[in-house]
Amino acid sequence: MAEQTVKITAKDGVHARPATVLVQEAGKYEADVNLDYNGKSVNLKSIMGIMSLGIPSGAEVTFKAEGSDEDAALKAIIDVVKNQELGE
């Protein structure tokens, strides 16, 4: 399993637009990709799951990937987080 924790720096937190980009990127990989926040874990391939977490600015979240292409999936997700100026 590959995992990485990031701090959400976008002033609006994780809202619909960046969440959609994350879902689209996660969907490109075979690995199971999850987003953990505040004791809850959701499938990163589910827009409703991500939105249900209500992640605010300043939150620390952990992305986890498990499967045959977990390293590539995690790297791509972290790249999206940085490119969308969602976190660091």
N, C-alpha and C positions, 0 to 999 in steps of 0.2 A: 504494500500500500504506500502511495505517495501522498504527502500532505504538506500544506503551507498555510500559515496564518498571515492575514493582512489586516491593516487598519483601514476602515472606510473613511475617505477624506472628502468625498463629494458632499457639498452642503445640503443636498436633499436626501442623502443616504442612498440606499438601493431602491430606485423607483422603476417604473415600468420599462422605460426605454433601455437602460443598461441591463436590466434583468432579461429582456428579450434577446439582447446580443449574447449574454452568457448562455442562455438556453440553446440558441442556435449553434454556438461554438461547441458546447458539451455534446450536442446531438451528432456531431461529426465523428465521435469516438465510440468504440466498443465498450470501453471501461465504464464502470459505474462511477459517477461523479456526484458527490454530495457536498452540501453547504451546511456547516454547523454554526449555530449562533444561539447564545443564551440557553444552552442545554437542549436545544432541538436540532434535529438533522433532517434536511429535505433533499430530495433528488434534484440535482441542478438541471435536469432535463424537463422540469415542471415549472412553468411560469407561475402557476397558482401556489405551488409550494414555496417558491422564493418570496413572492409577495406576502404570503401569510406570516413570514417572519418579521416584517416591519422593521427592517434594519436601518437604524438612524446613522447620521454622520458621527464619527468618532468610535463606532463599534468595532470590535475585533472579531473577525470571522475566520473560520478555517475551511479551506477547500480540501477535499479528500478524493482521491481517485484510486480505483482498484480494478485491475484487469490487464489484459494483454498489452494495451497501449497506454497504461496509466501515466507514465512519465511524460509522454507527448501531450496527453490530454491536460494534465496539470499545468504544464508549461504554457499551453495555448490559453487556458483559462486565466492564468496570471497575466499573460500578455494583454488579454481583453480588459482586465481590471485596470491595468496601467494605461492602455490606449484610450479607454473611455474616461480616464481621469476619475475613476471610481475609488481607487485606494492606492496604497503603497506597501 
